[in-house]
Amino acid sequence: MLIAEHLLLLLLEPERGRLVVRRDATDPDRLAAAAVLLDLAEQRVVAHHDGRIVAEPRFGAGHPLLATAAEALGAAGPGLPLASALDLIETRARAVARALLDGLHRRDLVHRHRRPAWWPWAEWRYPLRSSQARNETLTMLRDRDRSPLRGRGLLLLIDCAGRLPDFLEGAAHARATEALLALGRHDRDDRAAEPEALLAALRSTLLDE
């Protein structure tokens, strides 16, 4: 499952099927675009160098949405600023969050409906269908050190959504907050810690917007 799909499973209200972020938090489509970028980095389709995103055309993306994003980033040329890369993913994918939710629906992980069904402008809702998939996502969030891009990436995106207290409490929340603050102290010239460098740059970009 994509990092972006894990993100949306946590942001969804299980029964109402709406994406929920704090009022002054990052927009769900922007968060989804950031998660797609992390997925591309995990699959080595893009690389992060000195705060810029570079497409790696020798590697192919294994998901249609990732392929669309990778094609757009590759056509934009080398050294795209991170914020511009997110803009491009949002523009080319169009309603990134909804595209991901539709994919989850096709795999029977969420329901999909709108009421009234006959009203063409009614909002689509995606109530949770698979509690197991969401529980697996919660486990990944709480055991974030196994995979830096997946675990810590999901952690920073949930934090940017203002939802971290909904999933972590007490000592676990304190450790997660310290891990996020540590990203800001990360030496981005340390190539041995490139995943953390990308996470640090992404968090800074989202918080500055």
Salt bridges, closest charged atoms under 4 A:
GLU5 OE2 - ARG107 NH1 2.56
ASP24 OD1 - ARG22 NE 2.44
GLU42 OE2 - ARG150 NE 2.90
GLU56 OE1 - ARG58 NH1 2.87
ASP87 OD1 - ARG30 NH1 2.59
GLU90 OE2 - ARG30 NH1 2.80
ASP102 OD2 - ARG98 NE 3.94
ASP102 OD1 - ARG112 NH1 3.16
GLU123 OE2 - ARG18 NE 3.53
GLU123 OE1 - ARG125 NE 3.56
ASP143 OD2 - ARG146 NE 2.66
ASP145 OD1 - ARG152 NE 3.97
ASP166 OD2 - ARG163 NE 2.38
GLU178 OE2 - ARG185 NH2 2.69
GLU194 OE2 - HIS48 ND1 2.73
GLU194 OE1 - ARG191 NE 3.50
GLU196 OE2 - ARG152 NH1 2.87
GLU209 OE2 - ARG30 NH2 2.45
